[in-house]
Amino acid sequence: MKKEDSGILSVTAFRQIIEHERERANRNQHQFSLVLIDSETFNTDNSITRQIIKIINRRVRNVDELGWYDEKRVGIILPYTSTEGAARLIENLFDSLDTEIPIPVCDIFTYPSNQVADNYYSNKRS
């Protein structure tokens, strides 16, 4: 179920989809990436968070899922996507942001590998 106020999945629904994707990856022997975007970068400015969510929703594929991972982080599930593919998506997304919007800190996790690209974007414009 989509969250009405933000247009993305709730924490509970998003966590269920992560588990479903993990099971599917095991069954079909493919990988997926999970990108976590720290919304606290915006100093709790909900209008900026909503703008970024709209940009992400326009840019992701139909098979990708966008939702709240927890209270402070928005997640994107990217089936059949490597760490490098997830990093390219994040680069493209944030290249399209207004230069006055701070680039959020992002973490990329890829399953089933142990690859973690910690803080892929850590205020790149700084």
Secondary structure, 3 states (H helix, E strand, C coil): CECCCCCCECHHHHHHHHHHHHHHHHHHCCCEEEEEEEHHHHCCCHHHHHHHHHHHHHHCCCCCEEEECCCCEEEEEEECCCHHHHHHHHHHHHHCCCCCCCCCCEEEEEECCCCEEEEEECCCCC
